[in-house]
């Protein structure tokens, strides 16, 4: 799994409790790239994973067997 710079900066801004929940979900995402509740985004560019009121936006590259997280944040802000 990879985090782009934007996602890393967003993770640094989160509180410890929220960060811990998101890190747990990211670890699980590494084992199962399409967990229950994961939804494909409109436009075909990636998936969203819901973690409480926060969202993790990521792309899954099946051939390379890798996941790239490109955005992490609160629900209304992460889609901008």
SVG drawing of the C-alpha trace seen along z (x, -y; Angstrom):
<svg xmlns="http://www.w3.org/2000/svg" viewBox="-21 -21 25 31">
<polyline fill="none" stroke="black" stroke-width="0.4" points="0.0,0.0 1.2,-3.5 0.2,-6.9 0.7,-9.9 2.0,-13.1 -1.4,-14.7 -2.8,-11.8 0.3,-11.8 -0.2,-15.5 -3.9,-14.9 -3.1,-12.1 -0.7,-14.3 -3.5,-16.8 -5.8,-14.2 -6.3,-13.7 -4.8,-10.6 -8.1,-8.7 -9.2,-9.3 -5.7,-8.5 -5.7,-5.2 -9.1,-4.1 -7.9,-5.0 -4.6,-3.2 -6.5,-0.1 -8.7,-0.3 -5.7,-0.9 -4.0,2.2 -7.2,4.2 -7.4,2.6 -3.9,4.1 -5.3,7.6 -8.6,7.0 -8.7,4.2 -12.5,4.4 -13.8,4.6 -17.5,4.5 -18.8,1.0 -16.2,-0.1 -17.8,-1.9 -16.7,-2.8 -16.6,-6.5 -18.5,-8.0 -16.3,-8.6 -14.5,-5.3 -11.5,-6.8 -11.0,-4.8 -13.0,-3.7 -14.0,-5.3 -13.7,-3.7 -15.9,-5.0 -14.3,-5.4 -16.9,-7.1 -17.3,-10.6 -14.0,-10.4 -13.3,-8.9 -10.3,-7.2 -10.1,-7.6 -7.9,-5.0 -7.3,-3.3 -6.7,0.4 -4.3,1.6 -5.1,5.3 -2.3,6.2 0.4,4.6 -1.3,5.8 -1.0,2.4 -3.3,-0.2 -2.7,-3.9 -4.4,-6.1 -4.7,-9.6 -7.0,-11.4 -8.0,-11.1 -10.3,-13.5 -13.6,-14.5 -16.6,-13.6 -17.5,-17.0 -13.9,-18.1 -12.3,-15.0 -14.2,-15.1 -13.0,-18.6"/>
</svg>
